[in-house]
Amino acid sequence: MAGKAAAAGAGVLLVTANVGSLFDDPENLQKNWLREFYQVVHAHKPHFMALHCQEFGGKNYEASMSHVDKFVKELLSSDAMKDYNRARVYLDENYKSQEHFTALGSFYFLHESLKNIYQFDFKAKKYKKVTGKEIYSDTLESTPMLEKEKFPQDYFPECKWSRKGFIRTRWCITDCAFDLVNIHLFHDASNLIAWETSPSVYSGIRHKALGYVLDRIIDQRFEKVSYFVFGDFNFRLDAKAVVETLCAKATMQTIRAADTNEVVKLIFRESDNDRKVMLQLEKKLFDYFNQDVFRDNNGTALLEFDRELSVFKDRLYELDISFPPSYPYSEDSSQGRQYMNTRCPAWCDRILMSHSAKELILKSENDEKIVIYDHIGPNVCMGDHKPVFLSFRIAAGAGKPIANVHKCCVVQ
């Protein structure tokens, strides 16, 4: 597996995955998912690996508990992971607590060749050396090695009960300290409402929640360090602009409910060509006649409509996207490339970072930029989300100019 993490620095692999589907069809989907995940681990051979999961345990959490335990056990004990002799797992499994439950799962794996790695204790405000494998679950509120918050209900009143929130941990490797934030932001409740305005009301809700998280991780309670925020941001394409572009020459038919006169469906038809239906839009239907537009050249033609991150350009950086929209894929285990016709495909799953973290990963020996940002399982069903990963190296001492007060190398 990974070679010695010495002068060359440490290889880091960050992965984000909404795994809700895996617990609805564990026999087929978990096997596929783990195989593809292990292949990425084997290809990149990281010294330090972080896997951020959202919707851990699936939609029917109570029924899925046995599948959760099996999935965690497999990850920690599989042959593919045998060289990772230390691990930390944080699972928010307390589904009975509506006030706190986020369904987030954060996994961290440390290769045996990585000698000095420390995790921050937020309560004691000091770093502690990481040894052995530990799993924390049920309630995470009392765990000092992380910060966890669920977004207030009034952020998204349309949804009666949401699991959205974030978990933050802080690490120090090769004398470099950084935060890793597992995040799940609010979804689009209705395609019709998303289509009404540009930008949509939902993007405004996501901006509010993400802004809250960013303010939280750079507040005055702790020393500021570089940070990576990765998870299911639920960022969507600007629906109004996308529909107007895809259906530029179409005529629109509006269908209303007989009793309430509420718009329940929009049908876009070609002006000629026998009035062929191009797009049907309902609350949970986005049925466009040609899915290739989302797959060809990795959907690059649609990236101009991916606008939600622009509000944060002064605070967050993202590498260029060169993979197709990560959601919503078919959950049929025989369909690896097919999108569901429930939502407009979008890059929901992302790995973002502070500008200081960008400098960290792009500073490497001999200008050798071995940085890869991609998705996992392009041709295999991984559930409704494709996992997304970022692979890079942190050069030894790369954080020294800003990290000289971290004292990471002193065992606390």
C-alpha positions as CSV (number, residue, x, y, z in Angstrom):
1,M,0.0,0.0,0.0
2,A,1.2,3.5,0.7
3,G,4.9,4.1,1.0
4,K,6.8,5.8,3.8
5,A,5.4,9.2,4.7
6,A,8.7,10.9,5.3
7,A,10.4,13.7,3.4
8,A,8.0,13.3,0.5
9,G,5.1,14.2,2.7
10,A,1.9,12.4,3.1
11,G,-0.7,11.3,0.6
12,V,-4.2,12.4,1.5
13,L,-7.5,11.0,0.1
14,L,-10.7,12.8,0.9
15,V,-14.0,11.1,-0.2
16,T,-17.6,12.3,0.1
17,A,-20.5,9.9,-0.4
18,N,-24.3,10.2,0.2
19,V,-24.8,6.5,1.0
20,G,-28.6,6.5,1.8
21,S,-29.3,4.1,-1.1
22,L,-26.8,1.5,0.1
23,F,-29.0,0.5,3.1
24,D,-32.1,0.0,1.0
25,D,-30.5,-2.7,-1.2
26,P,-27.4,-3.8,0.8
27,E,-26.9,-7.1,-1.0
28,N,-26.3,-5.5,-4.4
29,L,-25.3,-1.9,-3.8
30,Q,-22.9,-2.2,-0.8
31,K,-20.8,-4.8,-2.6
32,N,-20.5,-2.6,-5.7
33,W,-19.8,0.4,-3.6
34,L,-17.1,-1.1,-1.4
35,R,-15.4,-2.7,-4.4
36,E,-15.2,0.6,-6.3
37,F,-14.1,2.5,-3.1
38,Y,-11.3,0.0,-2.4
39,Q,-10.1,0.3,-6.0
40,V,-9.6,4.1,-5.5
41,V,-7.8,3.5,-2.2
42,H,-5.5,1.0,-4.0
43,A,-4.9,3.3,-6.9
44,H,-4.0,6.4,-4.8
45,K,-2.4,4.6,-1.8
46,P,-3.0,7.5,0.7
47,H,-1.3,7.7,4.1
48,F,-4.3,9.6,5.5
49,M,-7.9,9.0,4.3
50,A,-11.1,10.7,5.3
51,L,-14.5,9.3,4.2
52,H,-17.5,11.6,4.8
53,C,-20.9,9.9,4.5
54,Q,-24.3,11.5,4.5
55,E,-27.7,9.7,5.1
56,F,-25.8,7.0,6.8
57,G,-28.2,4.2,7.6
58,G,-30.6,5.0,4.8
59,K,-34.2,6.3,4.9
60,N,-35.5,3.6,7.2
61,Y,-32.9,3.9,9.9
62,E,-34.5,1.6,12.5
63,A,-34.7,-1.3,10.0
64,S,-31.2,-0.7,8.6
65,M,-29.2,-0.8,11.9
66,S,-27.9,-4.3,11.3
67,H,-26.7,-3.2,7.8
68,V,-24.9,-0.2,9.3
69,D,-22.9,-2.4,11.7
70,K,-22.0,-4.8,8.9
71,F,-20.9,-1.9,6.6
72,V,-18.6,-0.4,9.3
73,K,-17.1,-3.8,10.3
74,E,-16.3,-4.5,6.6
75,L,-14.6,-1.1,6.2
76,L,-12.5,-1.5,9.3
77,S,-11.5,-5.2,8.8
78,S,-11.3,-5.8,5.0
79,D,-8.1,-7.0,3.4
80,A,-8.0,-3.9,1.3
81,M,-7.6,-1.8,4.4
82,K,-5.2,-4.0,6.3
83,D,-2.4,-1.5,6.2
84,Y,-4.4,1.1,8.0
85,N,-3.7,0.3,11.6
86,R,-5.4,3.3,13.2
87,A,-8.9,4.5,12.6
88,R,-11.6,6.9,14.0
89,V,-15.2,6.4,13.2
90,Y,-17.9,8.9,14.2
91,L,-21.5,7.8,13.5
92,D,-24.5,9.9,14.3
93,E,-26.9,7.0,15.0
94,N,-29.2,8.6,17.6
95,Y,-32.2,8.7,15.3
96,K,-34.6,9.1,18.2
97,S,-33.3,12.6,18.9
98,Q,-35.0,14.9,16.4
99,E,-33.1,17.8,18.0
100,H,-29.6,16.4,17.2
101,F,-29.8,13.6,14.6
102,T,-27.9,14.4,11.3
103,A,-27.3,10.8,9.9
104,L,-23.7,11.8,9.2
105,G,-20.8,9.3,9.4
106,S,-17.2,10.4,9.4
107,F,-14.4,7.8,8.9
108,Y,-10.7,8.4,9.2
109,F,-8.0,5.9,8.4
110,L,-4.3,6.2,9.1
111,H,-1.6,4.1,7.2
112,E,0.9,2.2,9.4
113,S,3.8,4.2,7.8
114,L,2.4,7.5,9.0
115,K,4.3,8.0,12.3
116,N,3.0,11.2,13.9
117,I,-0.6,12.1,13.6
118,Y,-2.6,14.0,16.1
119,Q,-6.3,14.9,16.5
120,F,-7.6,18.0,18.2
121,D,-9.5,17.8,21.5
122,F,-12.0,20.7,21.2
123,K,-12.7,20.6,25.0
124,A,-9.1,20.4,26.2
125,K,-7.9,22.6,23.3
126,K,-4.9,20.5,22.6
127,Y,-3.8,17.8,20.2
128,K,-3.7,14.1,21.1
129,K,-1.7,11.3,19.4
130,V,-4.0,8.9,17.5
131,T,-3.5,5.2,18.3
132,G,-5.6,2.2,17.7
133,K,-9.1,2.0,16.2
134,E,-12.1,3.6,17.9
135,I,-15.8,3.9,17.0
136,Y,-18.0,6.5,18.5
137,S,-21.8,6.2,17.8
138,D,-25.2,6.7,19.3
139,T,-24.8,10.2,20.6
140,L,-21.8,12.3,19.6
141,E,-22.7,15.4,21.7
142,S,-20.3,14.4,24.5
143,T,-17.4,13.5,22.3
144,P,-14.7,16.2,22.7
145,M,-12.8,15.2,19.5
146,L,-15.5,16.8,17.2
147,E,-18.0,19.5,16.9
148,K,-21.4,18.6,15.6
149,E,-24.5,20.8,14.9
150,K,-27.8,20.2,13.3
151,F,-29.2,23.3,11.4
152,P,-32.2,24.9,13.1
153,Q,-35.6,23.9,11.9
154,D,-36.4,27.5,10.9
155,Y,-33.7,27.3,8.2
156,F,-36.0,25.1,6.1
157,P,-39.6,25.2,7.5
158,E,-41.0,23.6,4.4
159,C,-39.4,20.3,5.6
160,K,-41.1,19.0,8.8
161,W,-38.1,17.0,9.9
162,S,-34.6,17.5,8.4
163,R,-31.3,15.7,9.2
164,K,-29.1,18.4,7.7
165,G,-26.1,19.6,9.7
166,F,-22.3,19.2,10.0
167,I,-19.5,17.4,11.9
168,R,-16.1,19.0,12.2
169,T,-12.8,17.3,13.2
170,R,-9.3,18.8,13.3
171,W,-6.1,16.9,12.4
172,C,-2.3,17.5,12.3
173,I,0.0,15.5,10.0
174,T,3.5,16.3,8.8
175,D,3.4,19.4,11.0
176,C,0.3,20.7,9.2
177,A,-3.1,21.3,10.9
178,F,-6.4,21.4,9.1
179,D,-10.1,21.0,9.8
180,L,-12.3,18.4,8.0
181,V,-16.0,19.3,7.9
182,N,-18.6,16.7,6.9
183,I,-21.6,18.7,5.7
184,H,-25.2,18.0,4.4
185,L,-27.2,21.0,3.1
186,F,-30.8,21.3,2.2
187,H,-32.3,19.8,-0.9
188,D,-34.8,21.2,-3.4
189,A,-38.3,20.2,-2.2
190,S,-40.0,21.0,-5.5
191,N,-38.8,21.3,-9.1
192,L,-41.6,23.7,-9.9
193,I,-40.7,26.1,-7.1
194,A,-37.0,25.8,-8.0
195,W,-37.9,26.8,-11.6
196,E,-39.9,29.9,-10.6
197,T,-37.0,32.2,-9.6
198,S,-33.4,32.6,-10.5
199,P,-31.6,32.0,-8.2
200,S,-34.1,29.7,-6.5
201,V,-35.4,30.0,-3.0
202,Y,-33.6,26.8,-2.1
203,S,-30.2,28.1,-3.1
204,G,-30.8,31.0,-0.7
205,I,-31.4,28.5,2.1
206,R,-28.2,26.6,1.3
207,H,-26.2,29.8,1.2
208,K,-27.5,30.7,4.7
209,A,-26.6,27.3,6.1
210,L,-23.2,27.2,4.5
211,G,-22.4,30.7,5.6
212,Y,-23.3,29.7,9.1
213,V,-20.8,26.7,9.0
214,L,-18.0,28.8,7.6
215,D,-18.5,31.5,10.3
216,R,-18.5,28.7,12.9
217,I,-15.2,27.1,11.9
218,I,-13.3,30.4,11.8
219,D,-14.7,32.0,14.9
220,Q,-12.6,33.1,17.8
221,R,-12.9,30.0,20.0
222,F,-9.9,28.1,18.4
223,E,-6.8,28.9,16.4
224,K,-7.6,29.4,12.7
225,V,-6.3,26.6,10.4
226,S,-6.8,25.6,6.8
227,Y,-10.0,23.7,6.2
228,F,-11.7,21.3,3.8
229,V,-15.5,21.2,3.7
230,F,-16.8,18.1,1.8
231,G,-20.2,16.5,1.7
232,D,-23.6,16.7,0.0
233,F,-24.1,20.4,-0.6
234,N,-27.2,19.7,-2.6
235,F,-26.0,22.5,-5.0
236,R,-28.3,22.5,-8.0
237,L,-28.1,24.0,-11.4
238,D,-30.0,27.3,-11.9
239,A,-33.2,25.6,-12.9
240,K,-34.8,28.5,-14.7
241,A,-31.7,29.1,-16.8
242,V,-31.2,25.4,-17.6
243,V,-34.9,24.9,-18.7
244,E,-34.8,28.1,-20.8
245,T,-31.6,26.8,-22.5
246,L,-32.6,23.2,-23.0
247,C,-36.1,24.2,-24.2
248,A,-35.2,27.5,-26.0
249,K,-37.3,26.7,-29.0
250,A,-40.1,24.9,-27.2
251,T,-43.6,26.0,-26.3
252,M,-44.8,25.6,-22.7
253,Q,-48.1,24.1,-21.6
254,T,-49.2,24.7,-18.0
255,I,-51.4,22.2,-16.2
256,R,-53.2,23.2,-13.0
257,A,-55.0,21.3,-10.3
258,A,-58.8,21.4,-10.9
259,D,-59.6,22.1,-7.2
260,T,-56.8,24.6,-6.2
261,N,-55.7,26.0,-9.6
262,E,-52.2,25.4,-8.4
263,V,-49.6,24.6,-11.2
264,V,-48.9,20.9,-11.0
265,K,-47.1,20.2,-14.3
266,L,-45.3,22.0,-17.1
267,I,-44.9,20.4,-20.5
268,F,-42.4,21.8,-23.0
269,R,-42.9,20.7,-26.6
270,E,-40.9,21.4,-29.8
271,S,-42.6,24.0,-32.0
272,D,-42.4,21.7,-35.0
273,N,-41.3,18.1,-35.3
274,D,-44.8,16.8,-34.5
275,R,-44.8,18.8,-31.2
276,K,-42.5,16.3,-29.6
277,V,-42.3,16.6,-25.8
278,M,-38.9,17.7,-24.7
279,L,-39.3,18.2,-21.0
280,Q,-42.0,17.4,-18.4
281,L,-41.7,19.2,-15.0
282,E,-43.5,18.3,-11.8
283,K,-42.7,18.7,-8.1
284,K,-40.6,15.5,-8.2
285,L,-40.3,14.9,-12.0
286,F,-37.7,16.3,-14.3
287,D,-38.1,14.2,-17.5
288,Y,-35.9,15.5,-20.3
289,F,-35.9,13.5,-23.5
290,N,-32.1,13.4,-24.0
291,Q,-30.0,12.5,-21.0
292,D,-26.8,12.6,-23.1
293,V,-26.6,16.3,-22.5
294,F,-25.8,15.6,-18.9
295,R,-23.2,12.9,-19.8
296,D,-21.4,14.1,-22.9
297,N,-18.0,15.6,-22.2
298,N,-18.9,15.1,-18.4
299,G,-21.8,17.6,-18.7
300,T,-19.3,20.5,-19.2
301,A,-21.9,22.5,-21.2
302,L,-24.0,22.8,-18.1
303,L,-21.3,23.9,-15.7
304,E,-22.2,27.6,-16.5
305,F,-25.5,27.0,-14.7
306,D,-23.7,25.7,-11.6
307,R,-23.7,29.0,-9.8
308,E,-24.3,28.5,-6.1
309,L,-20.6,28.5,-5.1
310,S,-19.9,31.9,-6.7
311,V,-21.3,33.6,-3.6
312,F,-18.5,32.1,-1.6
313,K,-15.6,32.7,-4.0
314,D,-13.7,34.8,-1.5
315,R,-14.0,32.1,1.2
316,L,-13.9,28.8,-0.7
317,Y,-11.9,27.3,-3.5
318,E,-12.7,24.3,-5.7
319,L,-10.6,22.5,-8.3
320,D,-12.0,22.3,-11.8
321,I,-14.8,19.8,-12.1
322,S,-14.1,17.2,-14.8
323,F,-16.8,14.6,-14.0
324,P,-20.5,14.4,-14.8
325,P,-23.2,15.5,-12.3
326,S,-23.1,13.3,-9.2
327,Y,-26.8,13.1,-8.6
328,P,-29.5,11.6,-9.1
329,Y,-28.4,8.3,-10.6
330,S,-30.7,5.3,-11.0
331,E,-30.8,3.0,-7.9
332,D,-31.2,0.0,-10.2
333,S,-28.1,-2.1,-9.6
334,S,-27.9,-2.9,-13.3
335,Q,-27.9,0.8,-14.4
336,G,-24.6,2.4,-13.7
337,R,-24.8,5.5,-16.0
338,Q,-28.6,6.2,-16.1
339,Y,-30.0,9.2,-14.2
340,M,-33.4,9.1,-12.5
341,N,-36.0,11.5,-14.0
342,T,-36.8,12.9,-10.6
343,R,-34.5,16.0,-10.6
344,C,-32.3,17.8,-13.0
345,P,-28.8,16.2,-12.7
346,A,-26.4,18.4,-10.7
347,W,-23.0,18.4,-8.9
348,C,-24.4,17.9,-5.4
349,D,-21.3,16.2,-4.0
350,R,-18.3,18.4,-3.7
351,I,-14.9,18.9,-2.0
352,L,-14.3,22.6,-1.2
353,M,-11.5,24.2,0.7
354,S,-10.2,27.4,2.2
355,H,-7.7,29.4,0.1
356,S,-5.0,28.5,2.6
357,A,-5.8,24.8,2.0
358,K,-5.5,25.4,-1.7
359,E,-2.0,26.7,-1.2
360,L,-1.2,23.7,0.9
361,I,-2.2,21.1,-1.8
362,L,-0.8,23.0,-4.7
363,K,2.6,23.5,-3.1
364,S,4.7,20.4,-3.9
365,E,8.2,19.5,-4.7
366,N,9.5,20.3,-8.2
367,D,6.1,21.9,-9.1
368,E,4.8,18.4,-9.4
369,K,1.0,18.8,-8.9
370,I,-0.3,15.4,-8.3
371,V,-3.8,16.5,-7.5
372,I,-6.9,14.6,-8.7
373,Y,-10.5,15.6,-8.3
374,D,-12.9,13.0,-9.7
375,H,-15.9,10.7,-9.0
376,I,-16.0,7.0,-8.2
377,G,-17.7,4.2,-10.1
378,P,-18.6,6.0,-13.4
379,N,-20.1,2.8,-14.9
380,V,-21.3,1.1,-11.8
381,C,-24.4,1.7,-9.7
382,M,-23.3,3.3,-6.5
383,G,-26.8,4.4,-5.4
384,D,-28.4,7.7,-6.3
385,H,-25.1,9.6,-5.6
386,K,-21.7,8.9,-7.1
387,P,-19.0,9.4,-4.5
388,V,-16.5,12.2,-5.2
389,F,-12.8,12.2,-4.2
390,L,-9.8,14.5,-4.0
391,S,-6.3,13.0,-3.9
392,F,-3.2,15.1,-3.1
393,R,0.0,15.2,-1.1
394,I,0.9,17.4,1.8
395,A,4.7,18.1,1.7
396,A,6.5,17.7,5.0
397,G,6.4,21.0,6.9
398,A,4.1,22.6,4.3
399,G,2.1,24.2,7.1
400,K,5.1,25.5,8.9
401,P,4.7,29.2,8.0
402,I,1.2,29.3,9.5
403,A,1.4,26.3,11.8
404,N,4.5,27.1,13.9
405,V,2.3,27.4,17.0
406,H,0.4,24.2,16.5
407,K,3.0,22.1,18.4
408,C,1.6,19.1,16.6
409,C,4.8,17.1,17.0
410,V,4.6,17.3,20.8
411,V,2.6,14.5,22.3
412,Q,0.1,16.1,24.6
